[in-house]
Amino acid sequence: MNKSILYLAMSLDGFVAGKDDDISWLFPYNDVDYGYKEFFATIGSAIEGKRTYDVGLKQGWGNFHPVPTFILTHNPPAEEPAYPDTVFTNDDIETVLMKAKAKTDKNVWITGGAQVAQEFLRKGLVDEFILTTVPVILGEGIRLLDNIDMRILLSLQEVKTFDKGLVQCTYLPEM
């Protein structure tokens, strides 16, 4: 059975982006092999927020996850998405997750941003967490785990370390 996996990088102080959606703090780590290719081989579809999609377009990432992708937005734009097999949707997240899982036998990547992650967490829809901590303190920006307003117990499954001080932890929610 496919899983929904929250796979993100965050600063040591818990931010996924700096002020004004700044992600330049991640660029010095672009050359580090932190297992992305192996992770992505397990992914069959992705869900992300429109803000993350827009940041990706601005950065010129291209279709950085060429699998069926659902872009969550309250106001789907009239224009077509920039990439094939991508759809803008304002469906509730349970419905979107069901559609994403129906597209594949592989796992579903909850790719961000923070608001999307928080909504999935509040609804108990994350089956696995893979969080990579980047050794930088931002001090301000967009926190990954802000406004959850609930306790979520996690069980540590694995810890990996990578070049330049990256640490990746895999957790499962305790039921």
Buried (B, 14 or more C-beta within 10 A) or exposed (E): EBBBBBBBBBBEEBBBBBEEBBBEBBEEBEEBEBBEEEBBEEBBBBBBBBBBBEBBEEBEEEBEBEBBBBBBBEEBEEEEBEBEEBBBBEBEBEEBBEBBBEBBEBBBBBBBBBBBBBBBBBEEBBBBBBBBBBEBEBEEBBBBBBEBEEEBEBEEEEEEEBEEEBBBBBBBBEE
